[in-house]
Amino acid sequence: MPETPPLKSAAASTGLWLRLAGLLAVVTLSIALYFLRHRIVELQQVGYASAFLVNAFASSSVLLPMPGLVYTYGLGALLNPALVGICAGCGATLGEVTGYIAGYSGAALIENRRLYERLLILMRRQQVIATLTVFLLALVPNPFFDIVGLAAGMAKLPLPRFVFATLAGNICKAMLTAYAGAWSIDWLQPLLN
């Protein structure tokens, strides 16, 4: 009887292809953004909406990091970086809620374990520290933030606290990224021509 290949390698292969496809999509969008920059400036509302949508999509892929900040960086060079940062941060926060929901839903699988009980007690007693930790980890470009969302959901950190901390961190991070794009375009322009 032939052996069946392990499911783990098939899942890892699929995950790799999804990551590569996401990276290719963001790079393609960024290149299109550069070549269509004059048109995008004319249609500012579309540009801001795209910052929201790209970052929501990039952040919603649990455990498959996609570089939405690359798009935010490029768009920040073309439009108002503060508004780009706000839109991108809001989109990223919406996407991160998927990790929280997955953790909240998956908590039933481990609720009877001692580690879960300890985590739950710690998160309930130390909600201020947990909220600050979520904020700081959202502030830093971090491909593992999905794990934070999963843990916060599993530990039943109140959703409004999670959203507030994630939103504050993501907006700050996206604004810094958008301003970096705006400030660096002058010295990058000669290299791109």
C-alpha distance (Angstrom), angle and dihedral (degrees) to the residues before:
residue distance angle dihedral
M1 . . .
P2 3.84 . .
E3 3.77 118.0 .
T4 3.76 118.0 -114.9
P5 3.78 116.3 -130.1
P6 3.77 114.7 -109.1
L7 3.78 116.0 -94.3
K8 3.78 90.6 -133.2
S9 3.81 93.7 68.6
A10 3.81 91.7 47.1
A11 3.79 90.7 51.0
A12 3.81 91.3 46.8
S13 3.80 90.3 50.0
T14 3.81 91.5 49.7
G15 3.80 90.4 47.6
L16 3.80 90.9 51.4
W17 3.80 91.9 50.8
L18 3.80 91.7 47.6
R19 3.80 90.5 50.6
L20 3.80 91.8 48.5
A21 3.81 91.1 47.5
G22 3.81 90.6 50.2
L23 3.80 91.5 48.5
L24 3.80 91.1 48.3
A25 3.81 90.8 49.3
V26 3.81 92.8 51.6
V27 3.81 93.2 45.2
T28 3.82 90.3 48.1
L29 3.81 90.5 49.1
S30 3.80 90.5 48.9
I31 3.81 92.6 50.8
A32 3.80 90.9 46.6
L33 3.79 88.1 48.6
Y34 3.80 90.5 56.6
F35 3.80 95.2 48.0
L36 3.81 94.1 42.7
R37 3.81 94.9 41.0
H38 3.81 95.3 120.7
R39 3.79 91.9 51.6
I40 3.82 92.4 46.5
V41 3.80 91.5 52.2
E42 3.82 87.8 55.6
L43 3.81 90.9 50.8
Q44 3.79 98.9 45.2
Q45 3.80 95.4 159.7
V46 3.81 90.1 59.5
G47 3.80 89.9 49.2
Y48 3.80 93.5 53.0
A49 3.80 92.2 44.8
S50 3.80 89.8 50.4
A51 3.83 89.9 53.7
F52 3.80 88.1 55.1
L53 3.82 95.3 44.9
V54 3.81 97.9 43.5
N55 3.80 92.1 49.7
A56 3.81 93.2 43.8
F57 3.80 89.8 52.8
A58 3.80 93.8 43.2
S59 3.81 92.6 50.0
S60 3.79 96.7 42.9
S61 3.78 94.8 65.5
V62 3.80 99.9 96.4
L63 3.82 111.1 -139.2
L64 3.83 92.8 -6.9
P65 3.80 105.0 96.9
M66 3.80 115.0 -150.5
P67 3.79 122.1 -173.8
G68 3.80 103.9 -116.3
L69 3.80 89.6 153.2
V70 3.82 90.2 67.8
Y71 3.79 88.5 63.3
T72 3.81 91.0 44.8
Y73 3.80 89.5 52.7
G74 3.81 92.2 53.0
L75 3.79 94.9 43.4
G76 3.80 90.8 49.0
A77 3.80 88.2 63.7
L78 3.81 91.2 57.3
L79 3.79 106.7 36.4
N80 3.79 137.2 30.7
P81 3.84 102.0 -56.6
A82 3.81 93.4 -149.8
L83 3.81 92.5 55.8
V84 3.81 91.7 42.2
G85 3.81 88.8 52.3
I86 3.79 93.2 49.4
C87 3.82 92.9 48.1
A88 3.81 93.1 44.6
G89 3.82 92.2 46.6
C90 3.80 92.2 50.0
G91 3.80 91.2 48.8
A92 3.80 92.7 47.7
T93 3.80 90.4 50.2
L94 3.79 91.8 51.8
G95 3.79 88.7 51.1
E96 3.81 93.0 48.7
V97 3.80 91.2 57.1
T98 3.83 87.1 73.9
G99 3.80 89.6 67.7
Y100 3.79 90.7 48.6
I101 3.81 91.5 50.2
A102 3.81 91.1 47.8
G103 3.80 89.8 52.0
Y104 3.79 93.2 45.1
S105 3.81 90.9 49.3
G106 3.79 94.1 42.9
A107 3.79 93.6 50.2
A108 3.80 89.0 87.8
L109 3.81 88.0 69.3
I110 3.80 92.9 61.3
E111 3.81 104.8 23.3
N112 3.80 93.2 111.8
R113 3.81 94.3 53.3
R114 3.81 121.5 103.2
L115 3.81 93.5 -130.5
Y116 3.80 90.7 56.4
E117 3.79 91.4 49.5
R118 3.82 90.6 51.7
L119 3.80 91.8 47.7
L120 3.80 91.2 49.1
I121 3.82 92.2 50.4
L122 3.81 91.5 47.4
M123 3.81 93.6 48.5
R124 3.80 92.6 48.1
R125 3.79 94.1 47.3
Q126 3.76 95.3 41.6
Q127 3.81 102.7 37.8
V128 3.80 92.2 140.8
I129 3.81 91.5 54.3
A130 3.81 91.2 43.7
T131 3.82 90.7 50.7
L132 3.80 91.8 47.9
T133 3.81 90.2 48.7
V134 3.82 91.2 52.0
F135 3.83 89.8 49.2
L136 3.81 93.8 49.7
L137 3.79 93.5 46.5
A138 3.82 90.9 48.2
L139 3.81 90.0 49.4
V140 3.80 93.6 58.2
P141 3.83 119.2 68.4
N142 3.76 95.6 -106.6
P143 3.81 126.9 167.8
F144 3.81 90.0 -163.4
F145 3.80 97.6 60.0
D146 3.81 88.8 109.7
I147 3.80 87.4 71.1
V148 3.82 88.6 55.8
G149 3.81 89.5 52.9
L150 3.80 91.6 47.4
A151 3.81 91.6 49.3
A152 3.81 92.9 46.1
G153 3.79 90.6 50.4
M154 3.80 93.1 46.3
A155 3.79 91.1 48.7
K156 3.81 90.0 48.8
L157 3.81 94.6 -122.4
P158 3.82 101.1 178.8
L159 3.81 109.7 -92.6
P160 3.84 94.2 -128.7
R161 3.83 90.0 55.5
F162 3.79 91.5 48.2
V163 3.82 92.8 47.2
F164 3.82 93.6 46.0
A165 3.82 94.1 49.4
T166 3.80 92.9 43.1
L167 3.80 92.6 46.6
A168 3.80 93.2 50.2
G169 3.81 92.5 48.1
N170 3.80 94.8 43.6
I171 3.81 94.5 48.2
C172 3.82 91.6 50.2
K173 3.81 91.4 47.3
A174 3.80 93.9 46.0
M175 3.81 92.9 46.5
L176 3.80 91.2 51.5
T177 3.80 89.4 48.8
A178 3.82 93.4 47.6
Y179 3.81 91.7 48.1
A180 3.81 89.7 48.6
G181 3.81 87.3 55.4
A182 3.80 91.8 48.2
W183 3.80 94.1 47.7
S184 3.80 96.6 43.8
I185 3.82 98.6 47.8
D186 3.81 92.6 86.3
W187 3.78 94.1 60.5
L188 3.83 94.5 35.4
Q189 3.82 94.4 51.4
P190 3.86 95.0 76.0
L191 3.80 90.2 50.7
L192 3.82 92.2 52.3
N193 3.83 95.4 49.3
